[in-house]
């Protein structure tokens, strides 16, 4: 259960980084509300998951999911580069996250 909550928290991290793109100095209230809700949920889920998963592992997985997800959102929705090297490095992060799950 802790791993599912951690993954969900990582996905909410993708939500808050995506919202952050649109907050416009926190003047855009709907996006700001989405950002704040996503941050709260993401951090809360990380905290709950870290009760059962070592904090270093939980943080690395949470941050990795957020980073990978944010890169994917950037590529799919914002026209960011999808160079082969960038994709290969993302797969490297995925492999490291899977490795942390296997040794925990």
ZIRA-V928545 format. One record per helix or strand. SS is the DSSP state (helix for helix, strand for strand). FROM is the first residue (numbers start at 0). LEN is the number of residues. If there is no record, write none. Layout:
# ZIRA-V928545
ss-><SS:SS>
from-><FROM:FROM>
len-><LEN:LEN>
This chain:
# ZIRA-V928545
ss-><helix:helix:helix:helix>
from-><1:28:54:83>
len-><19:21:24:20>
